[in-house]
């Protein structure tokens, strides 16, 4: 679980860092200083080490549209801005909360809850989604700083934006690439909700156009790039050992864990989870600790007494239930 939490933390930190500080107040056009090399958001992030990509440049996008096509897109954005309403602003604000991956952590937690999944084994879906977000973000930054396409506000300083303009190139959209990667992985994990997840990704991408901070081609390229990264993560997931059926048996000798106190017909939870392909360890057994105290030892009796005599209160029980739920296992 520690390893996966580390993967999750790295991915979230990358997304938050690359979102960066804003160039101006909400609704105001970006200043000329926002393009300064010393103030740009992590221009070298496209060279960071990746998990499933060979490098950030592996899936480098083709160049963005030319000046003529960009002018047409800018006119399209003006139309979107003119038609903004309260509902549109609400969705823009929803997807603009935190880093591009912020909302997807909540969506993942919701999916785990809907599918009644909790506990340590949820670290697999958490890791798969976060790795996809991480690598997709790095790939996006490779293309961003290869082409350095200015934000729409640079072409039309009068374009009214509803969010602060990020201090990074426009192509591809960081929100779109994260949405494309996250939704694709989640649709693999929860295929019964695949259409809804895809629709959410498209809404997240579209929100950046409606906000006036990215062109339609930025969001389209971002979704495409996110999908490609997710496909590599999914291919790895298909060969991580998670689909191997368990054919073993539960021990019956004294001192071993059994299903004796569980309802009849209950199966062990993830008996092969320790054999799954790991992300940073050579294997699940690489850091295996020594054996626990013998079941008939004084040390074990003392530990058992400590558990039995723990002063349980409403707050301690509430904390225990929280960390047992999907929301607790994916908290961020």
C-alpha positions in Angstrom: 0.0 0.0 0.0 2.9 2.3 0.8 4.3 1.9 -2.7 1.0 2.7 -4.3 0.4 5.7 -2.1 3.9 6.9 -3.2 2.9 6.6 -6.8 -0.3 8.4 -6.2 1.5 11.2 -4.3 4.1 11.7 -7.1 1.4 11.8 -9.8 -0.7 14.3 -7.8 2.3 16.4 -7.1 3.2 16.5 -10.8 -0.3 17.6 -11.8 -0.4 20.3 -9.1 3.1 21.6 -10.0 2.4 21.7 -13.7 -0.9 23.5 -13.3 1.3 26.2 -11.8 0.7 29.6 -10.6 -1.6 31.8 -12.7 -0.6 34.7 -14.9 -3.3 37.1 -14.0 -6.6 37.6 -12.1 -9.6 35.6 -13.3 -11.2 37.3 -16.3 -8.1 39.4 -17.1 -6.0 38.8 -20.2 -2.5 37.4 -19.6 0.3 39.9 -19.4 3.4 40.0 -21.5 5.4 38.9 -18.5 3.5 35.6 -18.4 5.5 34.4 -21.4 8.8 35.0 -19.8 11.1 32.0 -19.7 11.9 32.6 -16.0 8.2 32.4 -15.0 7.0 29.6 -17.2 5.6 26.5 -15.5 8.2 23.7 -15.4 9.4 24.0 -19.1 11.7 20.9 -18.6 9.0 18.7 -17.2 8.6 16.9 -20.5 12.0 15.3 -19.8 11.0 13.9 -16.4 11.2 10.1 -15.9 8.0 8.3 -16.9 6.4 5.0 -15.8 5.0 3.4 -19.0 6.3 5.8 -21.7 9.9 5.4 -22.8 10.2 9.2 -22.5 8.0 12.2 -22.5 8.6 12.6 -26.3 7.5 9.1 -27.2 4.0 10.2 -28.2 4.9 13.8 -29.2 1.9 15.4 -31.0 2.1 16.9 -34.5 2.4 20.7 -34.7 -0.7 22.7 -33.7 -2.9 24.3 -36.4 -1.4 27.1 -38.5 -2.2 30.8 -38.2 -5.2 30.7 -40.4 -6.8 27.8 -38.6 -6.0 29.4 -35.3 -7.8 32.6 -36.3 -10.9 30.5 -37.1 -10.7 28.8 -33.7 -10.3 32.1 -32.0 -13.5 33.3 -33.6 -15.2 30.1 -32.4 -14.0 30.9 -28.8 -15.5 34.4 -29.1 -18.8 32.8 -29.9 -18.6 30.4 -26.9 -17.7 33.3 -24.6 -20.7 35.3 -25.8 -23.0 32.4 -25.0 -21.8 31.6 -21.5 -24.6 31.2 -18.9 -24.7 30.3 -15.2 -24.8 26.6 -15.9 -21.7 26.9 -18.1 -19.8 28.9 -15.5 -20.7 26.3 -12.9 -19.1 23.5 -14.9 -16.1 25.6 -15.7 -15.6 26.2 -12.0 -16.1 22.6 -11.2 -13.3 21.3 -13.5 -11.0 24.3 -12.5 -10.9 23.2 -8.9 -7.4 22.3 -8.0 -4.9 20.6 -10.4 -6.3 19.0 -13.6 -6.4 15.6 -11.8 -8.1 16.8 -8.7 -11.7 16.0 -9.7 -10.7 12.6 -11.1 -9.6 11.4 -7.6 -13.1 12.0 -6.5 -14.6 10.3 -9.5 -12.4 7.3 -8.8 -13.5 7.2 -5.1 -17.1 7.3 -6.3 -16.6 4.4 -8.7 -15.0 2.3 -5.9 -17.9 3.1 -3.7 -20.5 2.3 -6.4 -18.8 -1.0 -7.0 -18.5 -1.8 -3.3 -14.7 -1.9 -3.4 -12.6 -1.0 -0.3 -9.4 -2.0 1.4 -5.8 -2.4 0.4 -6.5 -4.0 -3.0 -8.0 -0.8 -4.2 -4.4 0.4 -4.6 -4.4 -1.2 -8.0 -7.0 1.0 -9.6 -5.6 4.0 -7.8 -2.1 3.4 -9.1 -3.2 2.7 -12.7 -5.2 5.9 -12.9 -2.5 8.0 -11.2 0.3 6.6 -13.4 -1.7 7.4 -16.5 -2.3 11.0 -15.3 1.4 11.4 -14.4 2.8 10.1 -17.7 0.1 11.9 -19.7 1.0 15.2 -18.0 4.7 14.7 -18.8 3.9 13.9 -22.4 1.7 17.0 -22.6 4.5 19.2 -21.3 6.9 17.7 -23.9 4.5 18.9 -26.7 3.7 22.2 -25.0 7.3 23.3 -24.8 8.2 21.9 -28.2 5.6 24.0 -30.0 5.1 26.8 -27.5 1.6 27.8 -28.8 0.4 31.0 -27.1 -2.8 31.0 -25.2 -5.9 32.5 -26.9 -5.6 35.6 -24.8 -2.3 36.4 -26.5 -4.0 36.6 -29.8 -7.0 38.6 -28.5 -6.4 40.4 -25.2 -10.1 41.4 -25.1 -11.2 37.7 -24.9 -13.0 37.4 -21.5 -11.8 34.4 -19.6 -13.5 33.0 -16.5 -10.4 31.4 -14.9 -6.8 32.6 -14.5 -4.7 31.9 -17.6 -2.0 29.2 -16.8 1.6 30.2 -17.3 2.3 27.5 -19.9 1.8 27.0 -23.6 -1.7 26.2 -24.8 -1.2 23.1 -26.9 -2.2 20.5 -25.8 -4.7 21.2 -23.0 -3.5 19.9 -19.6 -7.0 19.3 -18.4 -7.9 17.4 -21.5 -4.9 15.2 -21.5 -5.5 14.3 -17.8 -9.2 13.7 -18.5 -8.5 11.5 -21.5 -6.0 9.4 -19.5 -8.1 9.1 -16.3 -11.4 8.4 -18.0 -9.9 5.8 -20.3 -8.3 3.9 -17.5 -11.5 4.1 -15.3 -13.6 2.9 -18.2 -11.3 -0.2 -18.4 -11.7 -0.8 -14.7 -15.4 0.0 -14.6 -16.7 -0.8 -18.1 -20.3 -0.6 -17.0 -19.8 3.2 -16.5 -17.6 3.7 -19.5 -19.9 6.0 -21.4 -20.5 8.2 -18.5 -16.8 8.5 -17.8 -16.1 9.3 -21.4 -18.7 12.0 -21.3 -17.1 13.5 -18.1 -13.7 13.6 -19.9 -15.2 15.5 -22.8 -16.9 17.9 -20.5 -13.6 18.5 -18.6 -11.8 19.2 -21.9 -14.6 21.4 -23.2 -14.6 23.5 -20.1 -11.2 24.9 -21.0 -12.6 26.2 -24.3 -15.6 27.7 -22.6 -13.3 29.3 -20.1 -11.4 31.0 -22.9 -8.0 29.7 -22.1 -7.5 27.0 -24.7 -8.4 26.4 -28.4 -10.6 23.5 -29.5 -7.5 21.9 -31.2 -5.7 22.0 -27.8 -8.4 20.0 -26.1 -8.9 17.6 -29.0 -5.1 16.9 -29.0 -5.1 16.6 -25.2 -7.8 14.0 -25.2 -6.1 12.0 -27.9 -2.8 12.1 -26.2 -4.4 11.0 -22.9 -6.1 8.1 -24.6 -2.8 6.9 -26.0 -1.0 7.0 -22.7 -3.9 5.3 -21.0 -3.8 2.5 -23.6 -0.2 1.7 -22.6 -1.2 1.7 -18.9 -4.1 -0.6 -19.7 -1.9 -3.0 -21.7 0.4 -3.2 -18.7 -2.6 -3.8 -16.4 -3.7 -6.7 -18.6 -0.4 -8.5 -17.8 0.1 -7.6 -14.1 -1.2 -10.9 -12.8 -4.5 -9.6 -11.6 -6.5 -12.0 -13.8 -4.8 -15.2 -12.6 -7.3 -17.4 -10.8 -6.6 -18.5 -7.3 -6.5 -22.3 -6.9 -5.1 -22.6 -3.4 -6.6 -23.5 -0.1 -7.0 -21.7 3.2 -4.6 -23.1 5.9 -6.2 -25.1 8.7 -3.3 -25.5 11.2 -3.3 -23.6 14.5 -2.0 -20.0 14.4 -2.8 -19.5 10.8 -5.5 -17.1 9.4 -8.7 -18.9 8.4 -12.2 -18.1 7.2 -13.7 -19.9 10.2 -15.3 -16.7 11.7 -16.6 -15.5 8.3 -20.0 -16.3 6.7 -20.1 -19.5 4.7 -19.0 -19.2 1.1 -16.9 -16.1 1.6 -13.7 -16.2 -0.5 -10.3 -14.8 0.6 -9.7 -11.2 -0.4 -7.0 -10.9 -3.0 -5.0 -14.0 -2.0 -2.7 -13.4 -5.0 -2.4 -9.7 -4.6 1.2 -10.1 -3.3 2.2 -11.7 -6.6 0.9 -8.9 -8.9 3.5 -7.0 -11.0 4.9 -4.1 -8.9 5.9 -0.6 -9.9 9.1 0.0 -8.0 9.8 -3.2 -6.2 11.4 -6.2 -7.9 8.5 -8.2 -6.6 6.0 -8.2 -3.8 8.3 -10.3 -1.7 11.3 -8.0 -2.0 10.7 -6.3 1.4 9.0 -9.2 3.1 9.3 -8.7 6.9 10.2 -11.5 9.3 7.5 -13.7 10.8 5.1 -12.3 13.4 5.2 -13.5 17.1 4.3 -17.1 17.5 0.6 -17.5 18.1 1.1 -19.2 21.5 3.8 -16.7 22.7 3.6 -14.2 25.6 4.3 -11.4 23.1 1.3 -12.4 21.0 -0.9 -12.6 24.1 0.2 -9.1 25.1 -0.5 -7.7 21.7 -4.0 -9.3 21.7 -4.8 -7.9 25.1 -3.8 -4.4 23.8 -6.3 -4.7 20.9 -9.1 -6.0 23.1 -8.6 -3.3 25.8 -8.3 -0.4 23.3 -10.7 2.3 24.6 -13.1 2.5 21.7 -15.2 5.7 21.5 -17.4 7.3 18.9 -14.5 9.3 17.4 -12.2 6.3 17.2 -14.9 4.2 15.6 -15.7 7.0 13.1 -12.1 7.2 12.1 -11.9 3.4 11.7 -15.0 3.3 9.5 -13.7 6.3 7.4 -10.4 4.7 6.6 -12.2 1.4 5.7 -14.3 3.1 3.0 -13.4 3.8 -0.6 -13.2 7.5 0.2 -10.6 6.8 3.0 -8.5 4.5 0.8 -8.2 7.1 -1.9 -8.1 10.3 0.2 -5.8 13.0 -1.2 
